[in-house]
């Protein structure tokens, strides 16, 4: 199942803007990533690790007390030069095209 969420901080059912029940969701996710190259920006998580322990992390490096020493790219995205409605429409279109013969 591919779910596109509205917010990055919470995991609430009302945050889901697209819920496509499908097998091979990773396949769909990869096709979506390919299509939107240059139109999506991946969220980064800045982490301060010492002795293999995460001591601090933030989505904004400027808010950290320590200087981060690791960056993790999350699956959360932001849209660039495309509206949310256009994004959802294209995701649905990509999914439908996967089943055309």
C-alpha positions in Angstrom: 0.0 0.0 0.0 1.4 3.4 -1.0 0.4 6.2 1.4 1.4 9.8 0.8 1.3 11.8 4.0 0.6 15.5 4.4 2.7 16.1 7.6 6.1 14.8 8.4 5.9 15.0 12.2 2.8 13.0 12.9 1.3 9.6 11.9 -2.4 10.3 11.9 -4.9 8.9 9.5 -6.2 12.3 8.5 -2.6 13.3 7.3 -2.8 10.8 4.5 -3.6 12.6 1.2 -3.3 9.5 -1.1 -3.9 6.0 -0.1 -3.5 3.5 -3.0 -4.0 -0.1 -2.1 -1.6 -2.0 -4.3 0.7 -4.9 -4.4 4.4 -4.0 -5.1 4.1 -0.6 -3.4 7.9 -0.2 -3.7 7.7 -0.6 -7.4 5.1 2.2 -7.5 7.2 4.4 -5.2 10.2 4.0 -7.5 8.2 4.9 -10.6 6.9 8.0 -8.7 10.4 9.0 -7.7 11.6 8.6 -11.3 8.7 10.7 -12.7 9.1 13.6 -10.2 12.9 14.0 -10.5 13.5 17.7 -9.9 10.0 18.3 -8.5 10.5 16.7 -5.1 13.0 17.5 -2.3 13.7 14.8 0.3 13.7 15.8 3.9 17.0 15.5 5.8 17.4 14.5 9.4 20.5 15.9 11.1 22.0 13.7 13.7 24.7 14.1 16.3 26.2 10.7 17.2 28.8 9.9 19.7 30.1 6.5 20.7 27.4 4.9 18.4 24.6 6.6 20.3 22.3 9.3 18.9 22.5 12.2 21.4 20.6 14.7 19.4 18.7 15.0 16.1 16.6 17.6 14.3 15.0 18.3 10.9 16.6 21.8 10.9 20.4 21.9 11.5 20.1 25.4 12.9 18.1 24.3 15.9 20.7 21.8 17.1 22.8 22.5 20.2 25.7 20.3 18.9 27.1 20.3 15.3 25.6 17.4 13.5 28.0 14.7 12.3 25.5 12.6 10.3 22.8 13.3 7.8 20.0 10.9 7.0 17.7 11.4 4.1 14.1 10.4 4.9 11.3 9.3 2.7 9.4 12.5 3.5 9.3 14.9 0.6 8.5 18.5 -0.3 7.0 19.6 -3.6 8.9 22.0 -5.9 7.0 23.8 -8.7 4.0 21.5 -8.6 0.7 21.8 -6.7 -0.5 19.1 -4.3 -3.5 18.4 -6.6 -1.2 17.9 -9.6 1.0 15.6 -7.6 -1.9 13.4 -6.5 -3.3 13.3 -10.0 0.0 12.2 -11.5 0.5 9.5 -8.8 -2.9 8.1 -9.6 -2.2 8.2 -13.3 1.2 6.4 -12.8 -0.6 3.7 -10.8 -3.3 3.2 -13.4 -0.8 2.9 -16.2 1.0 0.0 -14.4 -2.0 -2.2 -15.1 -2.7 -1.3 -18.8 -1.8 -4.0 -21.2 
